[in-house]
Amino acid sequence: LSYLTIIKDTLPVLLGVDSGDVGMQRAILTVSTLAVILPISMQRDMADLAKTSRISVVFQFLTVLVVVIYSPVSTTLAEQGGLIAIASKSIVKSNTIFIGLGVLSFAFVCQHSAFIVAGSLEHPTKERWATATTRALALCVILEGACGIAGYLAFMEDTEGNVLNNFLSFDGETKNAANVARGLLCTTMFFVYPMDSFVCRHVLVVLFFRGRRAHEGDDAAVLARRDRRVAMTMVIYLSSLIPALMVDNVGSVLAITGTIAGSCLSYIGPGLIYLAVYG
């Protein structure tokens, strides 16, 4: 839902659609996801997404780079009296702290696909998996921190849920750079959605199929039948597309999904598993 909402918030702007033309925004979201996301999501194995995953990581890095470079941080710092003055007034904001924590929780929820990704490694050893997770989380911290700090210092309380929307009033080189970043972000969402679709499909396999293969992560064997794969993928796609067509506020979507699903996966779930295993 979050990925589709970001596409709906980003792609129409690139195509020059008026912000009030809701019908055209919904049509663009439906057609673009049917043409790009659905075919990629129909793949049988997570390893098939290796190339698109590499592209999405590079594009995400470039998107954050554009935000950091073109955000008017220096102008805002001068107007607000400097970094110290901003920090003294912005340490904790009780009215938005839980929304912020929800967004952060969503950003760092990656363990839901950990076992599937680990199984897709060419040589799945503990050492290789430890290296991959350490580098991935370190990169997430750097990108999240850079984008969040630059966005807030540039736009303060006016920062949008999608920070690129703050660049709509700019002209010239900054506007062009923001449009490039929108294109990169939109492409990233197209390539990231199928990974989460694979996770949802794995859950459905475990819930609805019996046998060792279904419960030991051998989804490719269970989904070798095309009708099963298509049916599950379509159910997941429609379950996320229909709400995305109705929702407009990206910030609210990220906050709600992060607060409910992200918090459960990040904080509550691991603790419950630890208690179940070690008592």
C-alpha positions in Angstrom: 0.0 0.0 0.0 2.8 2.5 0.9 4.7 1.8 -2.3 1.6 2.2 -4.5 0.7 5.4 -2.7 4.1 6.8 -3.4 3.8 5.9 -7.0 0.4 7.6 -7.2 1.9 10.7 -5.5 4.9 10.8 -7.8 4.3 9.5 -11.3 1.3 11.9 -12.1 3.5 14.9 -11.2 6.1 13.7 -13.7 3.5 13.3 -16.4 2.2 16.8 -15.8 -1.2 15.8 -14.3 -3.0 18.4 -12.3 -3.0 17.7 -8.5 -6.8 17.9 -8.4 -7.4 15.4 -11.2 -7.9 12.4 -9.0 -9.4 10.2 -11.7 -6.3 10.6 -13.9 -4.0 9.8 -10.9 -5.9 6.6 -10.3 -5.8 5.6 -13.9 -2.1 6.2 -14.1 -1.5 4.1 -10.9 -3.6 1.3 -12.3 -2.1 1.1 -15.7 1.5 1.6 -14.7 1.3 -1.1 -12.0 -0.5 -3.5 -14.3 2.3 -3.0 -16.9 5.3 -3.1 -14.6 4.7 -4.4 -11.1 2.3 -7.2 -11.8 4.6 -9.0 -14.3 7.6 -8.7 -12.0 5.6 -10.0 -9.1 4.6 -13.1 -11.1 8.2 -14.5 -10.8 8.6 -17.7 -8.9 11.7 -17.1 -6.8 13.2 -14.1 -4.9 16.5 -14.6 -6.7 14.8 -13.6 -10.0 14.6 -10.0 -8.5 18.4 -9.6 -8.1 18.8 -7.2 -11.0 15.9 -5.0 -10.2 17.0 -5.0 -6.5 20.4 -3.7 -7.5 18.9 -1.0 -9.6 16.5 0.1 -6.8 19.4 0.4 -4.4 21.4 2.7 -6.8 18.3 4.8 -7.6 17.4 5.2 -3.9 21.0 6.4 -3.2 20.7 8.9 -6.1 17.3 10.1 -4.9 18.7 10.9 -1.4 21.7 12.6 -3.0 19.4 14.9 -4.9 17.5 15.8 -1.8 20.6 16.5 0.2 22.2 18.6 -2.5 19.2 20.7 -3.6 17.5 21.2 -0.3 17.8 24.9 0.8 19.3 24.0 4.1 21.7 27.0 4.3 18.8 29.4 3.6 16.6 27.9 6.4 19.5 27.8 8.9 20.1 31.5 8.3 16.4 32.4 8.7 16.1 30.3 11.9 19.2 31.6 13.6 21.4 28.5 13.1 21.5 24.9 13.9 21.7 25.3 17.6 18.6 27.5 17.7 16.7 24.9 15.7 17.9 22.0 17.9 16.9 23.9 21.1 13.3 24.1 19.8 13.0 20.8 18.1 14.3 18.1 20.4 11.0 16.4 21.1 7.6 17.3 19.6 4.8 15.5 21.4 2.3 15.9 18.7 4.3 14.2 15.9 6.8 11.9 17.8 4.7 8.8 17.3 4.1 9.6 13.6 7.8 9.9 13.2 8.5 6.7 15.0 5.9 4.9 12.8 7.7 6.1 9.7 11.1 5.1 11.0 9.7 1.7 12.0 8.4 1.2 8.4 11.7 2.2 7.0 13.7 -0.4 9.0 11.3 -3.3 8.8 13.3 -5.7 6.7 13.4 -8.9 8.7 10.0 -9.9 7.2 11.9 -11.0 4.1 15.1 -12.0 5.8 14.7 -15.7 5.6 13.6 -15.7 1.9 16.5 -13.4 0.9 19.0 -15.5 2.9 17.8 -18.6 1.1 18.3 -16.9 -2.3 22.1 -16.3 -1.7 24.4 -18.1 -4.0 26.4 -19.5 -1.1 24.2 -19.1 2.0 26.6 -19.1 4.9 26.3 -17.3 8.3 29.3 -15.2 7.4 27.9 -14.0 4.1 24.5 -13.4 5.6 26.1 -11.4 8.5 28.0 -9.3 6.0 25.0 -8.7 3.8 22.7 -7.6 6.7 25.4 -5.4 8.3 26.1 -3.5 5.1 22.4 -3.2 4.2 21.4 -1.8 7.6 24.3 0.6 7.7 23.3 1.9 4.2 19.7 2.3 5.4 20.8 4.3 8.5 23.0 6.6 6.3 20.3 7.2 3.7 17.5 7.6 6.2 19.5 10.0 8.3 20.7 12.1 5.4 17.3 12.4 3.8 15.5 13.1 7.1 18.0 15.7 8.4 18.3 17.5 5.1 14.6 17.6 4.5 13.7 18.8 7.9 16.4 21.4 8.1 15.3 22.7 4.7 11.6 22.9 5.2 11.1 22.6 8.9 7.4 22.2 9.9 6.3 22.4 6.3 8.1 19.1 5.3 5.7 16.9 3.4 5.3 13.1 3.8 6.9 12.9 0.4 9.7 15.5 0.7 9.9 15.8 -3.1 6.6 17.6 -3.0 8.3 20.5 -1.2 10.2 21.2 -4.4 7.1 21.8 -6.5 7.4 25.6 -5.9 11.0 25.7 -7.1 12.1 26.6 -10.6 15.1 26.1 -12.9 17.8 23.5 -12.0 16.3 22.6 -8.6 12.9 21.8 -10.2 14.6 19.7 -12.9 16.7 17.8 -10.2 13.5 17.2 -8.2 11.8 15.7 -11.3 14.8 13.4 -11.8 14.5 12.3 -8.2 10.8 11.6 -8.6 11.6 9.4 -11.6 14.2 7.6 -9.6 11.9 7.2 -6.6 9.0 6.0 -8.7 11.2 3.4 -10.4 12.5 2.2 -7.0 8.9 1.7 -5.8 8.1 -0.3 -9.0 11.1 -2.6 -8.2 10.7 -2.8 -4.4 7.0 -3.7 -4.3 7.5 -7.2 -5.8 9.9 -8.1 -3.0 7.2 -7.5 -0.4 4.7 -9.2 -2.6 6.9 -12.3 -2.5 6.8 -12.1 1.3 3.0 -12.0 1.4 2.9 -14.8 -1.1 5.1 -16.9 1.1 2.8 -16.3 4.1 -0.2 -17.5 2.0 1.8 -20.6 0.9 2.4 -21.5 4.6 -1.2 -20.8 5.6 -2.9 -22.7 2.8 -0.6 -25.5 1.8 0.6 -28.5 3.7 3.8 -30.5 3.5 7.5 -29.9 4.3 8.2 -27.9 1.2 5.5 -25.3 2.0 6.7 -24.9 5.5 10.5 -24.9 4.8 10.5 -22.0 2.4 10.5 -23.9 -0.9 7.9 -21.6 -2.4 9.2 -22.2 -6.0 8.2 -25.8 -5.8 4.8 -25.1 -4.4 4.2 -22.3 -6.9 5.4 -24.2 -10.0 1.8 -24.4 -11.0 1.0 -21.2 -12.8 -2.6 -21.0 -11.6 -1.5 -20.9 -8.0 1.1 -18.3 -8.6 -1.2 -16.1 -10.6 -4.1 -16.4 -8.2 -2.0 -15.5 -5.1 -0.2 -12.7 -6.8 -3.5 -11.1 -8.1 -5.1 -11.3 -4.6 -2.1 -9.5 -3.1 -2.0 -6.9 -5.9 -5.7 -6.1 -5.7 -5.6 -6.0 -1.9 -3.0 -3.2 -2.0 -4.2 -1.4 -5.2 -7.8 -0.8 -4.1 -6.9 1.1 -0.9 -4.1 2.9 -2.7 -6.6 4.3 -5.2 -8.6 5.8 -2.3 -5.7 7.2 -0.1 -3.9 10.4 -1.0 -1.7 11.3 2.0 1.6 9.4 1.8 2.7 10.6 5.3 -0.4 9.2 6.9 0.0 5.9 5.1 3.6 5.5 6.2 2.7 6.5 9.7 -0.2 4.0 10.0 1.6 1.1 8.4 4.8 1.8 10.4 2.9 2.2 13.7 0.9 -1.0 13.3 2.8 -3.4 11.0 6.2 -1.9 11.4 6.2 -1.8 15.2 4.9 -5.4 15.4 7.6 -6.7 13.1 10.4 -4.5 14.5 9.8 -4.6 18.3 7.0 -6.9 19.4 7.6 -9.9 17.1 11.3 -10.4 17.8 10.7 -10.2 21.5 7.9 -12.8 21.4 10.0 -15.1 19.3 12.9 -14.8 21.8 10.5 -15.6 24.7 9.1 -18.6 22.8 12.5 -20.0 22.1 14.4 -19.2 25.3 11.5 -19.0 27.8 
